[in-house]
Amino acid sequence: MPYVNIRITREGATPEQKAELIGGVTDLLVRVLGKNPATTVVTIDEIDLDNWGIGGLPVLDYRAAQTAKEAGR
């Protein structure tokens, strides 16, 4: 019984987008590993931006630094 946990930032993913993620991951496991979709579990955790970090920075600071870096090119 596969269990897949998807973690995304809480930035407004719609129910339709979440359903597409769940269906797509399930289909991938069926196609690649031959898993039974009836016993495949997919969960989605939405994480507040305050609780998400990249490269040692809170995600908003990281994004700002990346934007500044790209603007300086």
C-alpha positions in Angstrom: 0.0 0.0 0.0 1.9 3.1 -1.2 1.6 6.3 0.9 2.7 9.6 -0.6 2.8 12.8 1.3 2.9 16.1 -0.7 3.9 19.2 1.1 3.2 22.6 -0.5 3.2 26.1 0.8 -0.3 27.5 1.7 -0.7 29.8 -1.2 -4.1 29.1 -2.6 -4.0 25.7 -4.3 -7.5 25.0 -5.5 -9.4 21.8 -4.7 -9.2 21.1 -8.5 -5.4 21.4 -8.4 -5.2 19.2 -5.3 -7.4 16.6 -7.0 -5.1 16.7 -10.1 -2.0 16.1 -7.9 -3.7 13.2 -6.1 -4.8 11.6 -9.4 -1.5 12.2 -11.1 0.6 10.7 -8.3 -1.8 7.7 -8.1 -1.6 7.2 -11.9 2.2 7.4 -11.8 2.4 4.7 -9.1 0.1 2.5 -11.1 2.0 3.0 -14.4 5.6 2.8 -13.0 5.2 0.3 -10.2 2.0 -1.5 -11.0 0.4 -0.4 -7.7 -3.3 -0.8 -7.0 -5.0 2.6 -7.0 -7.6 1.4 -4.5 -4.9 1.0 -1.9 -2.7 4.0 -2.8 -2.9 6.8 -0.3 -2.0 10.4 -1.1 -2.1 13.2 1.4 -1.4 16.9 0.9 -0.1 19.1 3.7 -0.3 22.9 3.2 2.4 24.6 5.2 2.2 28.3 6.2 4.9 30.4 4.6 6.2 31.3 8.1 7.0 27.6 8.6 8.9 27.0 5.3 12.5 27.7 4.6 14.9 27.3 1.7 18.7 27.8 1.8 18.7 28.8 5.4 16.1 31.6 4.9 12.4 31.9 5.4 10.7 31.3 2.0 9.7 34.9 1.5 13.2 36.2 2.2 14.6 33.5 -0.1 12.3 34.5 -2.9 13.2 38.2 -2.4 16.9 37.4 -2.7 16.3 35.3 -5.8 14.3 38.2 -7.4 17.1 40.7 -6.5 19.7 38.3 -7.9 17.8 37.9 -11.2 17.2 41.7 -11.5 21.0 42.2 -11.1 21.8 40.1 -14.1 
